[in-house]
Amino acid sequence: MDRLIYQKILQTLQIAYAIAEPDLRVVEIGGASSLLTGDRFVGQTLPDLIPELQGCESPLHDVLTGKLPLFRLEQINRDDATVRGAVRYLTLTVRLLEPERPRLLAVLTDTTAQGRYMQMLTQQRNELALLQRDLVQIHGQLDFLLRHYVPTQVADALLERRLLPRPGGELRQVSVLFADLRGYSRWAGQLSPQQTMQLVNRHLTVACDAIAEVGGTITQFMADAVMALFNAPGDQPDHAWRAVRAGVTLQRRMKSYRVGDGLPRLDFGVGIHSGPAVVGNTGAHWRYAYSAIGDTTNTAFRICGIAQAGEVLIGSTTRQQVADRVTVTALSPIRLKGKSKLLPIFRVEDMKGSA
Amino acid sequence: MGISKKVCLVGDFAVGKTSLIRRFVYDLFDDKYLSTIGVKVSRKRIMLPSAEGADAPLTELTMMLWDLAGSEEFTQVRASYLRGTAGALLVCDLTRAETLESLRSYADDLWSVSPSARVVLAANKQDLVEERQLTVEQIEAAAADLGAPFYLTSAKTGQGVEAAFYHLGRLLLA
């Protein structure tokens, strides 16, 4: 009677057991025998009843000899015969039945409820990890795009939310630099479009490097010209000095620059002016670019227009801010379109104390 | 008379271990990712020549394929599952470079409990050409470091799958 009750309890709890001799021949089975495969007959080997033990002779031998206290496999996956595509989970423990006689007791427990819950959690965790990985990659691609199409400083400010991504701007004191290639149009007519693109990109790389090295914000390219701002979007109290250093460094490097691939080396004319400008996002409400609007920008552009190849020309407001750091030659003042007053212009000859 | 060997598939989660077994045993593939917990054991019988040469007699090898969970929480118990392993397919995902780096630790876990286990490296998801992050040279270097032959596989198309398992089978009979 006790044995019958015992069997019923094991069946209710979905627990099966098998006892095997050292040669793995089964001498007794009981409980929920549906968990066991094969013909479920006494006399078969343990791996016949529990196929997950096939190839496991080595650890079973270790259990028999006491080298291993037990052999346990958690969450064995089996196809659920009752539900198509569903998985049934079992836990198997094999241990010595009694210390004085080397026989193995294998216990199989149905842990499907726990297993399915664990599987669901693992699935979600793994999918989240894959999603997170994808997001990191996408973030990297967006970061790359942002930093290559938007000035680095502006990209930083946007990402750090110091700059609002909407049209409009603020009035700031800035220095504006323009660098424009001389002789570009003539060469563009002689070179193929691909060569022309190479020519422009290589020259602009020299200009951009010089600007970036002193923290300038490269705001736009106009064919063979580049515009850069200083003191925006971040604070640069020495913005005029930075702009002049960028211009002088650029011209120095161009003297020894080798373009390569048989392309000609051209020279830049550089113009710099300092003063107030509204700095921010300009354009349509749905598409805009970071720039500086105002007379300071226009003046810098005009000054650049009269700079000869290899020259760095600056306006009087810039000159005032760098007077003790550069040597200059005063040129004939110019009259800008729409202006009544003449504008003093200076050519930067050298930076004091520099090689 | 046939020989039965325990073969484990190890590697990070979602590299395609379950799919490789499904392709090899049932010649099926499902794009849906279903993470494995614990272990699923499948059986595959193959015939292999027992020696070199065209006339060598064939031997039946039953591969007991253990599909082991690649998830982190399984790491602590993985060693007990690896006990008695005769051979292993170390699986990485060609679209996730970090999965190749992990293989050394899986191999070390395996050899700590089954020192004589033979291994083959399967660089899976060969079909996802656009998303590939690993070069053949990188795979080759990792395989050389592990002393393992390697195969570029695709559980989706079946490319390289049989070749990888059969190579492992030959190593188990050698």
Interface residues (C-beta under 8 A of the other chain):
Chain A: P51 E52 Q54 G55 C56 E57 S58 P59 D62 F71 R72 L73 E74 Q75 I76 N77 R78 V87 Y89 G115 M118 Q119 T122 Q123 R125 N126 E127 A129 L130 R133
Chain B: S4 K5 K6 F13 A14 Y33 L34 S35 T36 I37 G38 V39 K40 V41 R43 T62 M64 D67 A69 S71 E73 V77 S80 Y81 R83 G84 A86 R96
